[in-house]
Amino acid sequence: MFDGIQHAHFVGIGGIGISAAAKFFLDQGITVSGSDVMSSPITDELEKMGVSFFSGHLGENVAAKTNLLIYSPAVPADNPERVFAKEQGIPQMSYPEVLGEISKHYSTIAVCGTNGKSTTTAMIGLILEAAGFDPTVIVGSKVPSFVQGNFRSGKGKYLVVEACEHQANFLHLHPEIVVITNIEEDHLDFYRDIDHIRDSFQQFIDRRKGKGFVVYNKDDQESQKLIIDNSISYGHQQGRYQYYDREVLNGRQWAEIRDQEQDVSLQKLELIIPGEFNLLNAFAAFTTSLSLGISIEIIQTTLANFSGIWRRCEHVGTWHGAEIISDYGHHPTAIEGTIHALREFFRDKRIIHVFQPHQHARTKLLFNDFVRVLGQADKTIITEIYEVKGRTNEKEPISSYDLVKAIKHQDPEKSIVYTKDLSHTEMALREIVQDNDVVLIQGAGDIDLLARDLT
């Protein structure tokens, strides 16, 4: 697969996705080193696994014996380590290119979509594990039952991988089976519009190897527009496999399953994680796994025991008598769905929403959608936008304060405040939080640090 590679150096190794690739290389017996702007729990874990980690980026971090340099897509070409590697003639690959190379050697199940990728990837990986398929899994989160969190080493033929559409990175993959959760406007700093996004998904499903199939959410309007042969669909209102009679009670949810093609009712599906969006994620995993010949009983038991993954509506502890939930959601649809899910699961409690927008371009381009969904909790705190290095357009500045002003303009009665950083956010929470509250701390940036610090 990576013949002749004895030492790989990763630039930006602290990312949740690229760190899984580093673990894959370690599993192959390859020496791994890496760097990032600072240490983190992820890099600490990698060091314990034998990775030589460097805090900060310097050309001298790249050992002379390095055979391959792998970099995060966020790392520019003028990074000192990339410059040094170029001068020394060391081959370079991006993280998506590496995933693509890995995927050539497996029957790859690639999970893509605007929302729900990580959860669905984890669910499918766990079901295949329970069925004895011994899959390799690479996921952009941490799965509690996987020893290495975001990576599972397997000897079977399947690779289950989270496929990200940002900058059309998933087009490097060579999938056999494609799972599409949904398609919405996002990453509009790269894509022109929803048509451009959908075209990329079309290109992706057209890359399938052999007789591979596509699993998709037929309730999703944009997915319906794709031209797909050999497909299996799921959904609530449409699809071969549909759910109905959904119930939510005491921190659990159930739904009946029906095979519309065979006109038969199947067994109930039970989940202990909140949200109808998670039920749809589970149905994507159910449909994929059933299509691979796995028994309904194994699928049902695995999903019923699925307790969630890192930063996906994750209960991290209590603080001043309030439940603290950390969530990665940063798209308007994910925000709205998560608040609604917590309302269902915690019917008699106040919901306090702390949100950190992620990336200036996304905030600007989806501004009206953010204004629509933010402020739906009992009280809302919006802290300043998390700045993604190299992706801030100074010519078109925008602040979280603009969101707060727009929301208050629409409804002056909304209980919503702006904070300039995490320390001020904690101060604001101290004034708001009461015993028995539920505090949702949400965003894809460093807002999770606040959730961990509080508990």
C-alpha positions in Angstrom: 0.0 0.0 0.0 2.8 2.4 1.0 5.7 0.2 -0.1 9.1 1.5 0.9 7.7 4.1 3.3 9.5 3.6 6.6 9.0 7.1 8.2 6.0 9.3 7.6 5.8 12.9 9.0 2.4 14.5 9.5 1.9 18.3 9.4 -1.2 19.3 11.3 -1.3 16.0 13.1 -3.6 17.2 15.9 -6.7 17.2 13.6 -9.3 14.6 14.4 -9.2 13.1 10.9 -5.5 13.2 10.1 -4.6 11.8 13.5 -6.6 8.6 12.5 -4.5 8.3 9.4 -1.4 8.6 11.6 -2.7 5.7 13.7 -3.2 3.7 10.5 0.4 4.2 9.5 1.5 3.2 13.0 -0.6 0.0 12.6 1.3 -0.7 9.4 4.6 -0.7 11.3 5.7 2.7 9.9 7.5 5.2 12.1 5.4 8.3 12.6 6.4 11.9 13.6 4.2 15.0 13.4 3.7 18.6 14.3 1.0 21.1 15.0 0.7 24.6 16.3 0.3 23.4 19.8 -0.1 20.2 21.8 -3.6 18.8 22.6 -5.2 15.7 24.1 -5.0 14.2 20.6 -1.3 14.8 20.2 -0.7 13.6 23.8 -2.4 10.3 22.9 -0.3 10.0 19.8 2.9 10.5 21.8 1.9 7.7 24.1 1.5 5.5 21.0 5.1 6.3 20.0 4.7 9.3 17.7 7.4 11.9 17.9 5.5 15.2 18.3 6.7 18.7 17.7 4.9 21.8 18.9 5.2 24.5 16.3 6.2 24.3 12.6 9.9 24.2 11.7 11.8 22.6 8.8 14.0 20.9 11.3 11.0 18.9 12.6 11.2 16.8 9.4 13.7 14.0 10.0 16.3 13.3 7.3 15.0 9.7 7.0 11.4 10.8 6.3 10.1 9.0 3.2 6.7 10.8 3.0 5.2 14.0 4.3 1.5 14.1 4.8 -0.2 17.4 5.5 -3.7 18.6 6.6 -5.6 20.5 3.9 -5.4 23.5 6.2 -1.6 23.6 6.0 -0.4 25.9 3.2 2.4 25.2 0.7 4.6 27.8 2.4 4.6 26.0 5.7 8.3 25.6 6.8 8.0 21.8 7.0 6.5 21.5 3.5 9.1 23.9 2.1 11.9 21.8 3.7 10.4 18.6 2.3 10.2 20.1 -1.2 13.8 21.2 -1.0 14.9 17.7 0.2 12.8 16.0 -2.5 10.6 14.3 0.0 7.2 13.3 -1.5 4.2 15.0 -0.2 0.5 14.0 0.0 -2.5 15.7 1.5 -4.6 13.8 4.1 -7.5 13.3 1.6 -5.0 11.9 -1.0 -3.7 9.5 1.7 -7.3 8.3 2.4 -7.8 7.8 -1.3 -4.7 5.6 -1.5 -5.9 3.6 1.5 -9.4 3.2 0.1 -8.0 1.5 -3.1 -7.1 -1.6 -1.1 -10.4 -2.2 0.6 -14.1 -2.6 -0.2 -14.7 0.9 1.0 -17.9 2.1 2.6 -17.8 5.9 2.4 -20.3 8.0 4.4 -20.9 11.5 3.2 -23.5 14.3 3.6 -23.8 17.7 5.2 -24.9 16.3 8.6 -24.5 13.1 10.5 -21.4 11.7 8.8 -19.4 10.9 11.9 -22.3 9.3 13.8 -23.4 7.2 10.8 -19.8 6.1 10.2 -19.5 5.0 13.8 -22.8 3.1 13.7 -21.9 1.2 10.6 -18.4 0.4 11.9 -19.8 -1.0 15.2 -22.5 -3.1 13.4 -19.9 -4.6 11.1 -17.7 -5.3 14.1 -20.6 -7.0 16.0 -21.3 -9.1 12.9 -17.7 -10.4 12.8 -16.7 -8.5 9.6 -13.6 -7.0 11.5 -13.7 -3.7 9.6 -11.1 -1.0 9.5 -12.8 2.3 10.5 -11.6 5.9 10.1 -14.0 8.5 11.6 -13.8 12.2 12.4 -14.8 11.7 16.1 -14.0 9.4 18.9 -16.0 6.2 19.3 -15.9 5.1 23.0 -15.7 1.4 22.3 -12.8 1.7 19.8 -9.6 1.5 21.7 -8.0 4.2 19.5 -11.1 6.3 19.4 -11.1 7.6 15.8 -9.5 4.6 14.3 -10.2 0.9 14.4 -7.7 -1.6 12.9 -9.3 -4.5 11.2 -8.3 -7.5 9.2 -11.5 -7.8 7.1 -12.1 -6.5 3.6 -14.2 -3.5 4.6 -13.0 0.1 5.3 -15.7 2.3 6.8 -14.6 5.9 6.3 -16.1 9.4 6.8 -16.0 11.2 3.5 -15.9 15.0 3.7 -17.2 17.1 0.9 -15.2 20.2 1.9 -13.2 21.3 -1.2 -14.5 18.2 -2.8 -12.0 16.2 -0.8 -14.1 13.0 -1.0 -13.3 12.8 -4.7 -9.9 11.3 -3.8 -11.7 8.2 -2.4 -12.4 5.0 -4.3 -15.6 3.8 -2.7 -17.5 0.6 -3.4 -20.5 1.6 -1.3 -21.6 5.2 -0.8 -23.9 6.4 2.0 -25.5 9.8 1.7 -27.2 11.3 4.8 -28.3 14.6 3.2 -27.1 17.4 0.9 -27.4 21.1 2.0 -25.7 24.4 1.3 -22.3 24.5 3.2 -18.7 25.3 2.5 -19.8 28.1 0.2 -16.3 29.6 0.4 -15.5 26.8 -2.1 -18.8 25.8 -3.8 -20.7 28.3 -5.9 -24.1 27.2 -4.9 -26.2 24.1 -4.1 -26.0 22.9 -7.7 -22.3 22.9 -7.5 -22.4 20.9 -4.2 -24.8 18.4 -5.7 -22.6 18.0 -8.8 -19.7 17.0 -6.5 -21.9 14.4 -4.8 -22.9 13.1 -8.3 -19.2 12.8 -9.2 -18.6 11.0 -6.0 -21.2 8.3 -6.5 -20.1 7.9 -10.1 -16.7 6.8 -8.7 -18.0 3.6 -7.2 -16.0 0.5 -7.9 -17.5 -2.7 -9.3 -21.1 -3.4 -8.5 -21.2 -1.1 -5.5 -24.5 0.5 -4.4 -25.7 3.8 -2.9 -27.7 4.2 0.3 -29.5 7.5 0.5 -32.1 9.5 2.4 -35.1 9.7 0.0 -36.7 12.4 2.2 -33.8 14.7 1.3 -34.8 16.8 -1.7 -31.3 17.3 -3.1 -30.4 13.6 -2.8 -33.5 12.9 -4.9 -32.1 14.9 -7.8 -29.0 12.6 -8.1 -28.9 10.1 -10.9 -28.3 6.8 -9.1 -28.3 3.3 -10.3 -28.2 0.3 -7.9 -29.5 2.3 -4.9 -31.3 1.5 -1.7 -33.3 4.3 0.0 -34.5 5.0 3.5 -36.5 7.8 5.2 -39.6 8.7 7.1 -42.0 9.7 4.3 -40.2 8.0 1.4 -37.8 5.2 0.8 -37.7 1.4 0.8 -37.1 1.3 4.5 -39.3 3.7 6.4 -39.9 4.4 10.1 -43.2 5.3 11.7 -44.9 5.5 15.1 -41.8 7.2 16.6 -42.0 7.5 20.4 -39.8 9.4 22.9 -39.8 8.6 26.6 -37.4 8.8 29.5 -34.3 9.4 27.4 -35.1 6.8 24.8 -36.7 6.8 21.4 -38.3 4.0 19.4 -39.7 3.6 15.9 -41.3 0.8 13.8 -39.5 -0.2 10.7 -41.3 -1.1 7.4 -39.9 -2.6 4.2 -42.1 -0.9 1.7 -40.8 -3.0 -1.2 -41.7 -6.2 0.5 -44.8 -4.7 2.2 -43.8 -6.1 5.6 -43.2 -4.6 9.0 -39.9 -5.4 10.6 -38.7 -5.1 14.2 -38.6 -1.9 16.3 -35.5 0.2 16.3 -34.5 1.6 19.7 -32.0 4.4 20.5 -30.7 5.9 23.7 -29.4 9.0 22.0 -31.6 12.0 21.3 -33.0 13.5 18.1 -34.9 12.4 15.1 -31.8 13.2 13.1 -30.1 10.4 15.0 -32.9 8.1 14.1 -32.3 9.0 10.4 -28.5 8.3 11.0 -29.5 5.0 12.5 -31.7 4.2 9.5 -28.8 4.9 7.1 -26.7 2.4 9.1 -29.6 -0.1 9.3 -30.1 0.1 5.5 -26.4 -0.3 4.7 -25.9 -3.2 7.1 -29.0 -5.1 6.1 -27.9 -4.7 2.5 -24.6 -6.4 3.4 -26.5 -9.4 4.8 -26.2 -8.6 8.5 -29.1 -9.9 10.6 -31.7 -7.4 11.9 -31.1 -8.7 15.4 -27.4 -7.8 15.3 -28.2 -4.4 13.9 -31.0 -3.8 16.4 -28.9 -4.7 19.4 -25.9 -2.7 18.3 -27.9 0.5 17.7 -29.8 0.0 21.0 -26.5 0.0 22.8 -25.0 2.9 20.9 -24.3 5.7 23.4 -23.0 8.3 21.0 -19.6 9.7 20.1 -17.3 12.5 21.1 -18.8 16.0 20.7 -22.0 14.7 19.1 -24.6 15.7 21.7 -22.2 14.3 24.2 -23.0 14.5 28.0 -19.7 15.5 29.6 -20.9 16.1 33.2 -22.6 18.5 35.5 -21.9 22.0 36.6 -23.8 23.9 39.3 -26.5 21.3 39.1 -26.9 21.7 35.3 -26.3 19.0 32.7 -23.4 20.0 30.3 -23.8 18.8 26.7 -21.0 19.3 24.1 -21.8 19.2 20.4 -19.9 19.7 17.2 -22.8 21.1 15.3 -22.0 24.3 13.3 -24.5 24.2 10.5 -28.0 25.8 11.0 -29.8 22.5 10.4 -27.6 20.7 13.0 -28.2 23.6 15.5 -32.0 23.5 15.1 -32.1 19.7 15.2 -30.0 19.5 18.4 -32.1 22.0 20.3 -35.3 20.2 19.3 -33.7 16.9 20.4 -32.9 18.2 23.8 -36.4 19.7 24.2 -37.7 16.2 23.6 -35.4 14.4 26.0 -35.4 17.1 28.7 -39.0 18.2 28.6 -39.2 20.0 31.9 -35.8 21.7 31.9 -34.5 25.0 30.6 -32.2 24.8 27.6 -29.2 27.2 27.7 -27.5 27.4 24.3 -23.9 28.5 24.0 -22.9 28.7 20.4 -19.5 29.5 18.7 -19.9 30.1 15.0 -17.2 28.4 12.9 -15.5 30.2 10.1 -16.3 33.7 9.0 -17.3 32.8 5.4 -19.9 30.2 6.6 -21.3 32.8 9.1 -21.7 35.4 6.4 -23.0 33.1 3.7 -25.6 31.3 5.9 -26.3 34.4 8.0 -30.1 34.5 7.5 -30.3 30.7 8.4 -28.3 31.3 11.6 -30.6 34.2 12.6 -33.6 31.9 12.0 -32.4 29.0 14.2 -30.4 30.8 16.9 -32.4 32.0 19.9 -34.7 29.0 20.0 -33.4 27.9 23.4 -34.6 29.5 26.7 -31.4 31.5 26.9 -28.7 31.9 24.3 -25.1 33.0 24.4 -23.2 33.6 21.1 -19.5 33.9 21.5 -17.1 35.3 18.9 -16.6 33.4 15.6 -13.8 30.8 15.7 -11.2 32.0 13.3 -10.0 29.3 10.9 -6.5 30.2 9.9 -6.2 31.2 6.2 -10.0 31.3 5.7 -10.9 34.7 7.1 -11.8 37.4 4.5 -10.8 40.7 6.1 -12.5 42.5 3.2 -15.8 41.4 4.4 -15.6 41.4 8.2 -18.4 39.8 10.3 -18.8 39.2 14.0 -21.1 37.2 16.2 -22.3 40.5 17.5 -24.0 41.0 14.0 -25.9 37.8 14.6 -27.1 38.9 18.1 -28.2 42.3 16.7 -30.1 40.7 13.9 -31.9 38.3 16.2 -32.8 41.0 18.7 -34.0 43.2 15.9 -36.5 40.4 14.9 -37.5 39.7 18.4 -36.4 42.2 21.2 -37.8 39.8 23.8 -35.3 37.1 23.0 -32.9 36.3 25.8 -29.6 36.4 23.9 -26.2 37.9 24.7 -22.8 38.3 22.9 -19.5 37.4 24.5 -16.1 38.1 23.0 -14.2 35.0 24.1 -14.5 31.8 26.2 -13.6 33.4 29.5 -16.4 36.0 29.1 -18.7 33.1 28.1 -18.1 31.3 31.3 -18.8 34.5 33.3 -22.1 34.9 31.4 -23.0 31.3 32.2 -22.4 31.8 35.9 -25.0 34.6 35.9 -27.5 32.5 33.9 -27.3 28.8 34.9 -29.6 27.4 37.5 -30.0 24.0 39.1 -31.7 21.5 36.7 -30.8 23.4 33.5 -29.4 21.7 30.4 -26.5 23.7 28.9 -25.7 22.9 25.2 -22.2 24.1 24.3 -22.0 23.9 20.5 -19.6 24.6 17.7 -16.7 23.1 15.7 -14.0 25.3 17.1 -12.4 25.4 20.5 -15.7 25.8 22.4 -15.5 22.2 23.6 -12.6 23.3 25.9 -15.2 25.3 27.8 -17.4 22.3 28.3 -14.5 20.2 29.6 -13.2 23.0 31.9 -16.7 23.4 33.5 -16.9 19.7 34.3 
